[in-house]
Amino acid sequence: MKLVQDLEPEEQIMGYFRVSSKQVRETRNGKSYLDLRFADKTGEIPAKMWEDPEGRWDDFVRGDLVKVQGRIEEYDNKPQMVVQRIRTVTPEDEGSEFDPSRFVESTEYDIDAMWEEMLALAGSIEPPLDSLVLAVLEDHREAFRLGPAAAHLHHPYLGGLLEHTLSVVRTCEYLAGKYPVRRDILLAGAILHDIGKVEEIRPYPDQEYTTPGKLIGHIVQGWGIVRSKALELGTVDGETLTLVGHLILSHQGRPEWSSPRVPQTLEALVLHYADDLDAKVQIFCRSVDRDKQEGEFTAWNRSMARDFYKPTYETLREEPREASPTPAEPDPS
């Protein structure tokens, strides 16, 4: 039972996958076919099902686990599956070659350790702002710990939101010792900048955008969460709340990147670049790790409009590090 990352053209396969996309389309001749995407913890593969001899098309929906028989071919220089037979997973499948863990991509770091570090960093903020940050985290504990940071682009897996946010906070903690910023405002904004994603993106196994997520977006949703909690607690003064709110509303940096505001304080500028850097580094690493193209460069990455040079990263790549249970100290240099 091969994983998606191991599928090669010109081979017949029988395996279990999660349906990450399902649409009925028509050929130019008006004949219906299924346009699918199958996923497991290693990635996704597009698929087509041209015929429905067993009448199975209506038996499954997006998010279902299915058993598939098919053939891998190459289309547009990438693997694609042609499905011959498909059915949903049954209780009888469990205990054989079916392994539920193969469908769950998750952070490689310890979630409990990362969460404890996040709480420690939040608790290091001066009162009463620390209470606001901790209250928001506690209100959304499980969704924040287990949710993805994005549906597809970066950290799109269980624990991805916590992993990404902690990485951004660590960077901001370091930069707070280097530049003349208000550390408490910067750390509060860094911890809360993506809190709206708990409402923007559905949890596993769907991991697609909610209707409010599409119509409003995580930036405005996040500001709504923080502002409501601040008004409920009534402990944070208006100026401080405005400064933290500005970080949330401007962290994506540009209007064309769906940012309602551009960074207008030094803290907001630092947070924007820390957040952008962490996302782009993960996109790079993920693209190289999953690339199967021969040669020194990856396949074209649409989100960053470039291909990536692989040899240097592949040579220097380190083993996954453990998340420290205590906040990292700023480098005094």
C-alpha positions in Angstrom: 0.0 0.0 0.0 2.0 2.9 -1.3 1.8 6.5 0.0 1.1 9.4 -2.4 4.7 10.5 -2.4 5.8 7.0 -3.7 3.4 6.7 -6.6 5.1 6.5 -10.0 3.7 6.6 -13.6 3.0 3.4 -15.4 2.1 1.4 -12.3 -1.1 -0.3 -11.2 -2.1 0.5 -7.6 -4.5 -0.6 -4.9 -4.7 1.6 -1.9 -6.5 3.7 0.7 -6.8 7.4 0.4 -8.8 10.4 1.7 -11.0 12.2 -0.9 -9.7 15.8 -0.7 -11.7 17.0 -3.7 -14.6 15.7 -5.7 -16.4 17.3 -8.7 -18.5 16.0 -11.5 -17.4 17.5 -14.8 -18.2 17.0 -18.5 -15.9 16.3 -21.4 -16.2 18.3 -24.6 -18.6 15.7 -25.8 -20.9 16.2 -22.8 -20.0 12.9 -21.1 -19.8 13.1 -17.3 -16.6 12.1 -15.4 -15.3 12.5 -11.8 -12.5 15.0 -11.2 -10.9 14.0 -7.9 -7.9 14.6 -5.6 -6.7 11.9 -3.2 -4.6 12.6 -0.2 -2.7 11.0 2.6 -0.1 12.4 5.1 2.5 12.7 2.4 0.6 14.8 -0.1 -2.1 14.8 -2.8 -2.5 13.4 -6.3 -5.1 14.4 -8.9 -7.3 11.7 -10.3 -9.9 11.1 -13.0 -12.7 8.5 -13.1 -14.1 8.2 -16.6 -16.6 5.4 -16.1 -18.9 4.3 -13.2 -19.6 0.7 -14.0 -20.5 -0.2 -10.4 -22.6 2.9 -9.7 -20.2 4.1 -6.9 -20.0 7.8 -7.7 -22.7 8.8 -5.3 -21.4 6.6 -2.5 -18.7 8.9 -1.2 -18.1 12.6 -0.6 -15.2 14.9 0.0 -13.5 13.9 3.3 -14.4 10.2 3.0 -11.8 7.5 3.2 -11.9 5.2 0.2 -10.2 2.1 -1.2 -9.1 2.7 -4.8 -7.9 0.6 -7.7 -6.3 2.4 -10.6 -3.4 3.2 -12.8 -0.8 6.0 -12.4 0.0 8.0 -15.5 1.9 11.1 -16.3 0.0 14.3 -17.2 1.6 17.7 -17.6 4.8 16.2 -16.2 3.1 15.1 -13.0 1.6 11.9 -11.7 -2.1 11.5 -12.1 -4.4 8.5 -11.2 -6.9 7.0 -13.5 -9.5 5.3 -11.2 -10.9 2.0 -12.2 -12.8 1.0 -9.0 -13.6 2.9 -5.8 -15.5 2.3 -2.6 -15.7 3.7 0.9 -13.7 2.2 3.7 -15.7 -0.4 5.7 -15.1 -1.8 9.2 -13.8 -5.0 7.6 -10.8 -3.0 6.2 -9.6 -2.1 9.7 -7.0 -4.5 11.0 -5.8 -5.5 7.5 -3.6 -3.1 5.5 -5.8 -0.1 6.4 -4.0 2.2 8.8 -5.8 5.4 9.8 -2.6 7.1 10.8 -1.5 7.3 7.1 -4.2 9.9 6.4 -3.2 12.3 9.2 -0.4 14.7 8.4 0.7 16.4 11.6 3.5 18.5 13.0 6.7 16.7 13.7 7.1 18.5 17.0 5.6 17.7 20.4 2.3 19.6 20.7 2.3 19.5 24.5 5.8 20.9 24.7 5.0 23.7 22.1 1.8 24.6 24.0 3.7 24.9 27.3 6.2 27.1 25.7 3.5 29.3 24.2 1.8 29.7 27.6 5.2 30.5 29.2 5.8 33.2 26.6 2.3 34.6 27.0 2.7 34.6 30.8 6.0 36.6 30.4 4.0 39.6 29.1 3.3 42.3 31.6 -0.1 42.5 33.2 -2.9 43.1 32.4 -2.1 42.3 28.7 -0.9 38.8 29.7 -4.4 37.9 31.1 -6.0 38.9 27.8 -3.6 36.7 25.7 -3.9 33.7 28.0 -7.7 34.0 28.1 -7.9 34.0 24.3 -5.6 31.0 24.1 -7.6 29.1 26.7 -10.9 29.9 25.0 -9.6 28.2 21.8 -7.2 25.7 23.3 -8.0 22.6 21.2 -8.6 24.4 17.9 -5.4 26.4 18.3 -3.3 23.3 19.4 -4.6 21.0 16.6 -5.6 23.3 13.8 -3.7 23.9 10.5 -2.1 27.2 9.8 -3.5 27.2 6.2 -5.6 25.0 4.1 -2.8 24.3 1.5 0.1 26.7 1.4 2.1 26.4 4.7 1.8 24.3 7.8 -1.4 22.7 6.4 -1.6 19.9 9.0 -2.6 19.0 12.5 -0.7 21.2 14.9 0.4 23.5 12.1 -1.2 26.6 13.6 0.6 26.1 16.9 3.9 25.2 15.2 3.8 28.3 12.9 2.7 30.7 15.6 5.3 29.5 18.1 8.0 29.9 15.4 6.9 33.5 14.7 6.8 34.3 18.4 10.3 32.9 19.0 11.6 35.1 16.1 9.8 38.2 17.6 11.2 37.4 21.0 14.7 37.5 19.5 14.0 40.7 17.5 12.6 42.4 20.6 16.1 42.1 22.1 17.6 43.6 18.9 15.3 46.5 17.9 13.7 49.3 19.9 10.2 47.7 20.1 7.6 47.4 22.8 8.2 43.7 23.6 4.8 43.1 25.3 2.9 44.6 22.4 5.0 42.6 19.8 4.6 39.3 21.7 0.9 39.7 22.2 0.4 40.5 18.6 2.6 37.6 17.5 0.8 35.1 19.7 -2.7 36.3 18.5 -2.0 37.2 14.9 -3.5 34.1 13.4 -6.1 33.3 16.1 -8.8 33.9 13.6 -7.8 30.7 11.8 -9.6 28.7 14.4 -12.8 30.1 12.8 -11.6 30.5 9.2 -10.5 26.8 8.5 -12.5 23.7 9.3 -10.6 21.1 11.4 -9.3 17.7 10.0 -10.3 15.9 7.9 -11.9 18.7 5.9 -9.4 21.5 6.4 -11.2 23.8 4.0 -12.4 27.3 4.5 -15.6 28.0 6.3 -18.2 30.3 4.8 -17.3 33.1 7.3 -13.7 32.3 6.6 -14.2 33.0 2.9 -16.5 36.0 3.4 -14.7 37.7 6.3 -11.3 36.1 6.7 -9.1 35.2 9.6 -7.6 38.7 10.0 -10.9 40.4 10.8 -12.2 37.3 12.5 -9.1 37.3 14.8 -9.5 41.0 15.7 -13.1 40.2 16.5 -12.1 37.4 18.9 -9.5 39.5 20.7 -11.6 42.7 20.9 -14.6 40.7 22.3 -12.5 39.1 25.0 -10.9 42.4 25.9 -14.2 44.1 26.3 -15.4 41.1 28.4 -12.4 41.3 30.7 -12.3 45.1 30.8 -8.7 45.2 32.0 -6.7 46.3 29.0 -6.6 50.1 28.2 -7.8 51.4 24.9 -4.4 52.4 23.5 -2.8 49.0 24.2 -5.8 47.2 22.6 -5.5 49.4 19.6 -1.8 48.7 19.2 -2.3 45.0 19.5 -5.3 45.2 17.1 -3.1 47.0 14.6 -0.7 44.1 14.6 -3.4 41.6 13.9 -5.0 43.7 11.2 -1.7 44.4 9.4 0.3 41.3 9.8 -0.1 40.2 6.1 1.5 43.4 5.1 -0.3 44.4 1.9 -3.8 45.0 0.7 -3.2 42.6 -2.2 -2.4 40.0 0.4 -5.8 40.6 2.1 -4.4 42.8 4.8 -6.9 45.4 5.9 -4.1 47.7 7.1 -0.4 48.0 6.2 2.1 48.0 9.1 2.4 51.5 10.6 4.2 50.8 13.9 7.6 49.2 14.3 6.1 46.2 16.1 3.7 45.7 13.2 6.5 45.8 10.7 8.6 43.3 12.7 5.7 40.9 13.0 4.8 41.1 9.3 8.3 40.1 8.2 8.7 37.4 10.9 5.3 35.9 9.9 6.1 36.1 6.1 9.5 34.6 6.6 8.3 31.6 8.5 5.6 30.9 5.9 8.0 31.2 3.0 10.7 29.1 4.6 8.1 26.3 5.2 6.9 26.6 1.6 10.5 26.2 0.4 11.3 23.2 2.7 8.0 21.5 2.0 8.5 21.9 -1.7 12.0 20.5 -1.7 11.1 17.6 0.6 8.2 16.5 -1.6 9.7 17.2 -5.0 10.3 14.1 -7.2 11.6 16.0 -10.2 15.0 15.0 -11.4 17.7 17.7 -11.5 18.8 20.5 -9.2 15.6 22.5 -9.2 12.1 21.7 -8.0 8.9 21.8 -10.0 7.5 25.3 -10.4 5.9 26.6 -7.2 2.8 28.6 -8.1 2.4 30.4 -4.8 5.9 31.9 -5.0 6.2 32.0 -8.8 9.6 30.3 -8.9 11.4 26.9 -8.7 13.8 26.2 -5.9 17.4 25.1 -5.9 17.6 21.9 -4.0 21.2 20.8 -3.4 22.2 23.3 -0.7 19.1 22.7 1.4 19.4 18.9 1.0 23.0 19.0 2.2 22.4 21.2 5.2 19.1 19.9 6.3 19.1 18.9 9.9 17.2 16.3 11.8 13.9 17.7 13.3 14.6 19.5 16.6 12.5 19.1 19.7 10.4 22.0 20.8 11.9 23.5 23.9 9.5 23.6 26.9 10.9 27.0 27.9 11.1 30.2 26.0 14.3 30.8 24.0 16.4 33.6 25.4 17.3 36.4 22.9 20.8 36.3 21.6 22.7 39.2 23.3 24.9 39.7 20.3 
